């Protein structure tokens, strides 16, 4: 089983502590770690650690390079505007040569997809920030950027995170879960979340996943919002069986 982060805010946490923590997890798991990284979208996260929110993209670019140098992928020290690996020898290193693969989190903007193609070993999209149609359009765009960086679109991996779900055939229960568990946790318009997240019938969930599969999606990271063990059982019984 692969262990995966969702989007790690490397610039908020600092690339050296992140590199050390993730190298340890990679060693403890026997080299089964997959890392996703992104800038985040909350100014408060950056304010809490005294980092300018406007610097998040530039810092992310340098942080990814810093992680790879610290993990031994690049033998030359890195020295940038924000971070430097001069004099740092991170030991022990990860089990995976050069460190775990780094996927870049992006909702699907052109700038974000260019960064995925330039920096990433894979693309992690967000379920409540896209639809099958938008995902397909973004994937087509990404494939063009990948070719420009000498990467093969046919083998470049992708996945969808933050697939918040709750399976029930009872509309009243679905509405209750949506209002009590989903709306307070995600800062997005209610109508958008109702359209994009599978809070409701198993059939609708299966249809949504089928549409994403047809759009080119390879993996989904599931996130039950309540009664987690039973919801995963229901997913296997009533949704996964459709595939």
C-alpha positions as CSV (number, residue, x, y, z in Angstrom):
1,X,0.0,0.0,0.0
2,X,1.3,3.4,-1.0
3,X,1.3,6.1,1.7
4,X,0.5,9.6,0.4
5,X,0.2,13.1,1.7
6,X,-2.4,15.4,0.3
7,X,-1.0,18.9,-0.5
8,X,1.9,19.6,1.8
9,X,2.5,23.3,2.4
10,X,6.3,23.2,2.1
11,X,6.8,26.9,2.2
12,X,4.7,27.2,5.4
13,X,6.3,24.4,7.3
14,X,9.8,25.0,5.9
15,X,11.6,22.7,3.4
16,X,14.2,21.4,5.7
17,X,11.8,20.2,8.5
18,X,9.5,18.8,5.7
19,X,12.4,17.0,4.1
20,X,13.5,15.4,7.4
21,X,10.0,14.3,8.4
22,X,9.2,12.8,5.0
23,X,12.5,11.1,4.7
24,X,11.8,9.4,8.1
25,X,8.3,8.3,6.9
26,X,9.8,6.9,3.7
27,X,12.4,4.9,5.7
28,X,9.8,3.6,8.2
29,X,7.5,2.6,5.4
30,X,10.2,0.8,3.4
31,X,10.1,3.4,0.5
32,X,6.3,3.5,0.0
33,X,5.8,7.3,0.3
34,X,4.3,9.6,-2.3
35,X,4.4,13.3,-1.6
36,X,2.2,16.1,-3.0
37,X,3.2,19.7,-2.5
38,X,1.5,23.0,-3.3
39,X,1.3,26.6,-2.1
40,X,-2.0,26.5,-0.3
41,X,-4.7,29.1,-0.6
42,X,-5.0,30.5,2.9
43,X,-3.3,33.8,3.7
44,X,-3.7,32.9,7.4
45,X,-1.4,29.9,7.1
46,X,1.4,32.2,5.9
47,X,0.7,34.9,8.4
48,X,0.9,32.4,11.2
49,X,4.6,31.7,10.4
50,X,5.6,35.2,9.3
51,X,5.8,34.5,5.6
52,X,4.4,36.8,2.9
53,X,1.4,35.2,1.2
54,X,2.4,36.9,-2.1
55,X,5.7,34.9,-2.1
56,X,4.0,31.5,-2.0
57,X,4.6,30.5,-5.7
58,X,8.2,31.6,-5.7
59,X,8.9,29.9,-2.4
60,X,7.2,26.7,-3.7
61,X,9.5,26.6,-6.7
62,X,12.6,26.8,-4.5
63,X,11.2,24.5,-1.9
64,X,10.7,21.7,-4.4
65,X,14.3,22.1,-5.6
66,X,15.5,22.1,-1.9
67,X,13.7,18.9,-1.1
68,X,15.3,17.1,-4.0
69,X,18.8,18.3,-3.2
70,X,18.3,17.3,0.5
71,X,17.1,13.9,-0.5
72,X,20.2,13.3,-2.7
73,X,18.7,13.6,-6.2
74,X,21.0,16.5,-7.1
75,X,24.5,16.4,-5.7
76,X,25.0,20.1,-6.1
77,X,24.0,22.4,-3.2
78,X,21.1,24.8,-3.9
79,X,21.1,28.4,-3.0
80,X,18.1,30.6,-3.9
81,X,16.4,33.7,-2.8
82,X,14.6,32.0,0.1
83,X,16.3,28.7,0.8
84,X,19.8,27.3,0.8
85,X,21.2,23.8,1.3
86,X,24.8,24.9,1.8
87,X,26.3,23.0,4.7
88,X,23.3,20.7,5.2
89,X,23.7,17.0,4.9
90,X,20.3,15.4,5.6
91,X,20.8,11.9,7.1
92,X,19.5,9.3,7.0
93,X,18.2,9.8,3.5
94,X,14.9,8.3,2.2
95,X,14.9,4.7,1.0
96,X,13.7,5.7,-2.5
97,X,16.7,6.9,-4.5
98,X,16.5,10.7,-4.8
99,X,13.6,10.7,-2.4
100,X,9.8,10.1,-2.8
101,X,8.1,11.2,-6.0
102,X,6.7,14.8,-5.7
103,X,3.4,15.5,-7.2
104,X,2.3,19.1,-7.6
105,X,-1.2,20.1,-6.4
106,X,-3.1,22.3,-8.8
107,X,-6.8,23.1,-9.3
108,X,-6.1,23.2,-13.0
109,X,-5.2,26.8,-13.9
110,X,-2.7,27.3,-16.8
111,X,0.0,28.6,-14.4
112,X,-0.5,25.7,-12.0
113,X,-0.4,23.1,-14.8
114,X,2.8,24.7,-16.2
115,X,4.3,24.3,-12.7
116,X,3.1,20.6,-12.6
117,X,4.8,19.9,-15.9
118,X,8.0,21.7,-14.9
119,X,8.4,20.6,-11.3
120,X,6.3,17.5,-10.8
121,X,6.4,13.7,-11.0
122,X,2.6,13.7,-11.1
123,X,-0.5,15.9,-10.8
124,X,-2.8,16.0,-7.8
125,X,-6.1,17.8,-8.5
126,X,-8.9,18.6,-6.1
127,X,-12.4,17.1,-6.3
128,X,-14.3,20.1,-5.0
129,X,-12.4,22.4,-7.4
130,X,-13.1,20.6,-10.6
131,X,-15.6,18.6,-12.6
132,X,-15.1,15.8,-15.1
133,X,-15.3,18.3,-18.0
134,X,-12.9,20.8,-16.4
135,X,-10.5,17.9,-15.5
136,X,-10.5,16.7,-19.1
137,X,-9.7,20.2,-20.4
138,X,-7.0,20.7,-17.9
139,X,-5.4,17.3,-18.6
140,X,-5.3,18.1,-22.3
141,X,-3.6,21.3,-21.5
142,X,-1.1,19.6,-19.1
143,X,-0.2,17.0,-21.7
144,X,0.9,19.8,-24.0
145,X,3.1,21.3,-21.3
146,X,4.6,17.9,-20.4
147,X,5.7,17.3,-23.9
148,X,7.5,20.7,-23.8
149,X,9.5,19.5,-20.8
150,X,10.4,16.1,-22.3
151,X,7.9,14.2,-20.1
152,X,5.7,11.5,-21.5
153,X,2.0,12.4,-21.1
154,X,1.1,8.7,-21.5
155,X,3.0,7.7,-18.3
156,X,2.6,10.9,-16.3
157,X,0.4,10.0,-13.3
158,X,-2.6,12.0,-11.9
159,X,-5.0,11.7,-9.0
160,X,-7.9,13.5,-7.5
161,X,-7.8,14.3,-3.8
162,X,-10.4,15.8,-1.4
163,X,-13.2,13.6,-2.7
164,X,-15.4,14.1,0.3
165,X,-18.3,11.7,0.2
166,X,-21.2,10.2,2.2
167,X,-23.4,7.5,0.7
168,X,-27.0,7.4,1.6
169,X,-30.2,6.9,-0.3
170,X,-32.1,9.2,2.2
171,X,-32.2,12.8,0.9
172,X,-32.9,14.2,4.3
173,X,-29.8,12.4,5.8
174,X,-27.7,13.6,2.8
175,X,-28.8,17.2,3.4
176,X,-28.1,16.9,7.1
177,X,-24.6,15.6,6.5
178,X,-23.9,18.2,3.9
179,X,-25.0,21.1,6.1
180,X,-23.4,19.8,9.3
181,X,-20.1,18.3,8.1
182,X,-19.3,19.7,4.6
183,X,-20.4,23.3,4.4
184,X,-18.6,24.4,7.6
185,X,-15.4,22.8,6.6
186,X,-15.0,24.1,3.0
187,X,-15.0,27.7,2.0
188,X,-16.8,27.3,-1.2
189,X,-20.3,28.3,-2.5
190,X,-23.0,25.8,-1.4
191,X,-24.4,25.3,-4.9
192,X,-20.9,24.5,-6.2
193,X,-20.2,21.9,-3.5
194,X,-23.6,20.2,-4.0
195,X,-22.8,19.8,-7.7
196,X,-19.3,18.4,-7.2
197,X,-19.3,16.3,-4.1
198,X,-21.0,12.9,-3.8
199,X,-23.1,13.4,-0.8
200,X,-26.1,11.1,-1.6
201,X,-26.8,8.0,-3.5
202,X,-24.3,5.3,-4.5
203,X,-25.5,5.4,-8.1
204,X,-24.8,9.1,-8.4
205,X,-21.3,8.6,-6.9
206,X,-20.6,5.8,-9.4
207,X,-21.7,8.0,-12.3
208,X,-19.4,10.7,-11.1
209,X,-16.4,8.4,-10.9
210,X,-17.2,6.9,-14.3
211,X,-17.3,10.4,-15.8
212,X,-13.9,11.2,-14.2
213,X,-12.5,7.9,-15.5
214,X,-13.7,8.8,-19.0
215,X,-12.0,12.2,-18.6
216,X,-8.6,10.6,-18.0
217,X,-8.5,10.4,-14.2
218,X,-6.3,7.5,-12.9
219,X,-6.8,7.5,-9.1
220,X,-9.1,9.0,-6.5
221,X,-8.2,9.6,-2.8
222,X,-11.5,9.1,-0.9
223,X,-12.5,11.1,2.2
224,X,-15.6,9.9,4.0
225,X,-17.0,12.8,6.1
226,X,-18.7,10.7,8.8
227,X,-19.1,7.1,10.0
228,X,-15.8,6.4,8.2
229,X,-15.5,2.6,8.5
230,X,-19.1,2.0,7.4
231,X,-18.9,4.5,4.6
232,X,-15.8,2.8,3.2
233,X,-17.7,-0.5,3.3
234,X,-20.6,1.0,1.5
235,X,-18.2,2.4,-1.1
236,X,-16.8,-1.1,-1.8
237,X,-20.2,-2.8,-1.8
238,X,-22.2,-0.3,-3.8
239,X,-19.8,2.0,-5.8
240,X,-16.5,0.2,-6.5
241,X,-18.5,-2.9,-7.6
242,X,-19.8,-0.8,-10.5
243,X,-16.2,-0.8,-11.9
